[in-house]
């Protein structure tokens, strides 16, 4: 099966494998499931497969120039839209959207350094680039992650591209809260759902990767069966917090 380096999600990977082998690529795919489940990693692997010059069984070869560029994030036919860093204190730059400025002020004391929303200007930029012909490959790939961070204005702007998709553009939306997306957005996407693994199965998969048994079991249990979360958990911090 494709993407063997990714843990679990055999069902979604099987669907994506059939899509890649058939060559019938939907113009828009929505990857949805709990946070930390691994859907973003699979979306990235799928993006590379769409751009690969020498795919193996539909999956990216990982060695061609296109794969290397995609892996480094500098492929000219791949565009990733995500949340931008917050404006630094004292920055006089203003956004075109009043709601973005209000959101920055409201989240200034929050955790993290990223805005809570994907702005309409980012989506307008995506729409413009979607009209361009591919520079190196057969298609252009656009990843919006997290798609559920788009506000209503951004989603409505994206509808233009979803309703009349250019022939060479493929849009991949990644969302942990798909219910926050407009019904018109969801209805125009081929949807692939991701679910949590049984903790015992996840622990076994982590052990196969060389992780000590006790650590694998702890990570699988604390992550509630979510592979991405299991790999990034700070066990020492969790134990200190528990104590």
Secondary structure as the mmCIF struct_conf table of DSSP 4:
data_model
#
loop_
_struct_conf.conf_type_id
_struct_conf.id
_struct_conf.beg_label_comp_id
_struct_conf.beg_label_asym_id
_struct_conf.beg_label_seq_id
_struct_conf.end_label_comp_id
_struct_conf.end_label_asym_id
_struct_conf.end_label_seq_id
TURN_TY1_P TURN_TY1_P1 UNK A 4 UNK A 5
BEND BEND1 UNK A 6 UNK A 6
BEND BEND2 UNK A 8 UNK A 8
HELX_RH_AL_P HELX_RH_AL_P1 UNK A 10 UNK A 22
TURN_TY1_P TURN_TY1_P2 UNK A 23 UNK A 23
BEND BEND3 UNK A 27 UNK A 27
STRN STRN1 UNK A 28 UNK A 33
BEND BEND4 UNK A 34 UNK A 34
TURN_TY1_P TURN_TY1_P3 UNK A 35 UNK A 36
BEND BEND5 UNK A 37 UNK A 38
HELX_RH_AL_P HELX_RH_AL_P2 UNK A 39 UNK A 51
BEND BEND6 UNK A 53 UNK A 54
STRN STRN2 UNK A 56 UNK A 56
TURN_TY1_P TURN_TY1_P4 UNK A 57 UNK A 58
STRN STRN3 UNK A 59 UNK A 59
BEND BEND7 UNK A 62 UNK A 62
BEND BEND8 UNK A 64 UNK A 64
HELX_RH_AL_P HELX_RH_AL_P3 UNK A 65 UNK A 72
TURN_TY1_P TURN_TY1_P5 UNK A 73 UNK A 73
TURN_TY1_P TURN_TY1_P6 UNK A 76 UNK A 77
STRN STRN4 UNK A 78 UNK A 81
HELX_LH_PP_P HELX_LH_PP_P1 UNK A 83 UNK A 84
STRN STRN5 UNK A 85 UNK A 85
HELX_LH_PP_P HELX_LH_PP_P2 UNK A 86 UNK A 88
TURN_TY1_P TURN_TY1_P7 UNK A 89 UNK A 90
BEND BEND9 UNK A 96 UNK A 97
HELX_RH_AL_P HELX_RH_AL_P4 UNK A 98 UNK A 106
TURN_TY1_P TURN_TY1_P8 UNK A 107 UNK A 109
BEND BEND10 UNK A 110 UNK A 113
STRN STRN6 UNK A 114 UNK A 114
BEND BEND11 UNK A 116 UNK A 117
STRN STRN7 UNK A 118 UNK A 118
HELX_RH_AL_P HELX_RH_AL_P5 UNK A 120 UNK A 130
TURN_TY1_P TURN_TY1_P9 UNK A 131 UNK A 131
BEND BEND12 UNK A 132 UNK A 132
HELX_LH_PP_P HELX_LH_PP_P3 UNK A 133 UNK A 134
BEND BEND13 UNK A 135 UNK A 138
STRN STRN8 UNK A 140 UNK A 145
TURN_TY1_P TURN_TY1_P10 UNK A 146 UNK A 146
HELX_RH_3T_P HELX_RH_3T_P1 UNK A 147 UNK A 149
STRN STRN9 UNK A 150 UNK A 150
HELX_RH_AL_P HELX_RH_AL_P6 UNK A 152 UNK A 163
TURN_TY1_P TURN_TY1_P11 UNK A 164 UNK A 164
TURN_TY1_P TURN_TY1_P12 UNK A 167 UNK A 168
STRN STRN10 UNK A 169 UNK A 175
BEND BEND14 UNK A 176 UNK A 176
HELX_RH_3T_P HELX_RH_3T_P2 UNK A 178 UNK A 180
BEND BEND15 UNK A 181 UNK A 181
HELX_RH_AL_P HELX_RH_AL_P7 UNK A 183 UNK A 187
TURN_TY1_P TURN_TY1_P13 UNK A 188 UNK A 188
BEND BEND16 UNK A 189 UNK A 189
STRN STRN11 UNK A 190 UNK A 194
HELX_LH_PP_P HELX_LH_PP_P4 UNK A 196 UNK A 198
HELX_RH_AL_P HELX_RH_AL_P8 UNK A 199 UNK A 208
TURN_TY1_P TURN_TY1_P14 UNK A 209 UNK A 210
HELX_RH_AL_P HELX_RH_AL_P9 UNK A 213 UNK A 222
TURN_TY1_P TURN_TY1_P15 UNK A 223 UNK A 225
HELX_RH_AL_P HELX_RH_AL_P10 UNK A 227 UNK A 232
HELX_RH_AL_P HELX_RH_AL_P11 UNK A 235 UNK A 242
#
